[in-house]
């Protein structure tokens, strides 16, 4: 699954603060399907959105050409 990272937040935020969750909630309120995931290698929370399969596919398929009459 491909995802687009909207924002990064350090994992060591102030106690009781959830900035990544708050950011993701604000994006969801705007209609963006944002979610929070943890990048263990860099110790950060990432706010991501799934990439639509249609974004990487061609927008329209070529139409077949009519065959010449013999």
Steps between C-alpha positions, in 0.01 A plus 500: 500500500634843408450789737572872493651655813331827595698580816752355748486537880766395752400209720621675817226763516385660828308273736130500416559662160412316180600743220502234226150382594374859519647579158350183349158580654508849345579348158216247539264786591602658166416176317851356464527135615807561722632248750795485739771235472827455689833492320705293743830555317488879539284507819238734355126493445396549138165635388430323172228465240461197274589559138214419266571224248355718225770766559768273356281354224428676172194724517341350190563192293554538127186438298515221238516626142238377253620241253501600134226342288633254237 
